[in-house]
């Protein structure tokens, strides 16, 4: 797995790396799984590393699962996530829309399945 190799190169001991077979299609899925791992293992803290534009959405997602992480912002030359899209589309979907949220999750699932082929 590419991500594990990257963590090993950074000097993180393999026994400290937790992986999962859960399917992840969006930030909320990531936060849900990370929250579950935190709670099941009785870890003291979770540190979320994300781009500046993702911070609010990630925070709201974690809070919805009863977890309050520490955040570290990763500097990046190019943002994949737009501040405007986060504020006007993604955060409102997260806050207001069960139906809209599920539609968006399904859209991302299909989009990412195509990329795997």
HELIX and SHEET records of a PDB file:
HELIX    1   1 UNK A    2  UNK A    9  1                                   8    
HELIX    2   2 UNK A   14  UNK A   16  5                                   3    
HELIX    3   3 UNK A   27  UNK A   40  1                                  14    
HELIX    4   4 UNK A   52  UNK A   54  5                                   3    
HELIX    5   5 UNK A   55  UNK A   64  1                                  10    
HELIX    6   6 UNK A   83  UNK A   85  1                                   3    
HELIX    7   7 UNK A   86  UNK A   90  3                                   5    
HELIX    8   8 UNK A   91  UNK A   96  1                                   6    
HELIX    9   9 UNK A   98  UNK A  116  1                                  19    
SHEET    1   A 2 UNK A  47  UNK A  50  0                                        
SHEET    2   A 2 UNK A  70  UNK A  73  1                                        
END                                                                             
